Amino acid sequence: MSGGGGWWVLVETQRYGDWELARTVPVDGGRDRAIAAAGELARTCTPSGSVTEEPEAYGRRVFRVAETDWHVEMGASYWSDDSKESRTTMTHLRISVAELEYAHDTPAAKPPPKGALRRMLGRD
């Protein structure tokens, strides 16, 4: 693909203290539909940004920081056999709506050119 077009929802997660693009979701139907999809994803996704059938399995606070941007704080609990108590891990996500402005597919790699020694030995 070259050129641009289309609306997307971008999901960023924190990994080792840095923000990383974890998921991109194309949305049909224009900007308003992308905003609605992003808001829904902020309320229902997993800590990795995937869709879940059980969003209530996570605690969450969803902050709308701009018309097209959300910050999500998520908690997940697990039982610790070591301490014999419930523990909670916290995850943060950034969810944004963006219009794809330009894209160029990654070209396929080509084999290296044959060197003089390889030609002499008749190897490919």
Phi, psi and omega in degrees: 000138170230168186080206183216199177122149176093155180252145185224154168253128180251133179242121178248139176238159175270131178226117182053038176087352179250149176278137183225135177290112185263333186201143172234134184235113176289144182232126174276145172109007173091183187299313182298321178293322178294321177296317179297317180295321180293318178297318177295317179297322178299326182274346190228357187278169175275173178300339178269358180092004179280161176284140178233147176281341185234070181297336180288353177288348181240143167278148180203149169234126182249119179252124174268109186266346176199174182303326185240018184223138178231149170241127184242128174252121184238142175239142175228134181256151176214159178270127179264115177293329180294310183265353180059043178207166177285135177240153179234133173254145180247140178229147176239140177233151168242129180238129184225154173256134181217147173265128178291119183264326182203143175212142176219118182298148178292125180290149178292146178288148178251150178295152180293152179293149178292134177271169182300318181293319180294322178295319180296324181273355178073025179262147178274000000 
